[in-house]
């Protein structure tokens, strides 16, 4: 890689490193009850300035340069080549990896791959491409319209991260969380703000006083992406139910119950997967394994999960209304 491009890469990484350091300071201030302090406000203003600087740096790169930097970062940190879940990214990964991952996102990558076209949709896309190549006129009926896969995935990621944020905040406002648990939730909150560009945007818009309500993607945006609204919700439900079942299996394993009930990070994501569902009847088919029901920790965990399911059923109607008025 040429020296000039390395300098640009280094500049972007340095800005992101500074942003991550500022968020750590803001986390500690909030943990100590100083979210309304002058120092917190100063850090926010500096963070906002750094974000503008980074945007300017990225805008000055062409697409080839962005791809070259992404490739170089992935050679330096091969772990970024793996599909890392959002949960691991905000709970388990160290700062160096998270900074590299955020830089890759700034250069055009997506946080997670939630939506994939099925075989029928891919065939439609290929048909449209071939006809366009040979300038063949087509009478495109509704059934032949092909969704913009990248855009639909982006909307799903926006929905997903917004709901994750709301569930973290929901637990932070709970009076049953221990001091250590509160610190862990704050770590998740600030890591999420850092790695999810759409949540970062909300944080900057609100001076880090983000509303508890998720900002779900408006149905009109979904229509414009080329997918039917009902299909979008159905596909998102399918992804979330699959994640929910996997999370229940891993988080309720017996070895996880020896020291205490379900971990907060596990509960956050179980609550997220359940509360994002548009068809909450799917929860009736999700089984919570009660094999180890003789364990007090296990019983307490099942109780927390079932309470999350009950709240998710109430949340569904609110989400339906939010999609009428809110934007990404």
Buried (B, 14 or more C-beta within 10 A) or exposed (E): EEEEBEEBBEEBBBBBBBBBBBBBBBBBBBBEEEBEEEEBBEBBEBBBEBBEBBEEBBEEBEEEBBEBBBEBBBEEBEEBEEEBEBBEBBBEBEEBBBBBBBBBBBBEBBBBEBBEBEEEBEEBBEBBEEEEEEEEEEEEEEEEEBBBBEBBBBBBBBBBBBBBBBBBBBBBEEEEBEEEBBBBBBBBBBBBBBBBBBBBBBBBEEEBEBEEEBBBBBBEBBEEBBBEEEEBBEBBBEBBBEBBBEBBEEBBEEEBBEEEBBBBBBBBBBBBBBBBBBEBEBBEEBEBEEEBEEBEBBBBBBEBBEEBBEBBBEBBEEBEEBBEEBEB
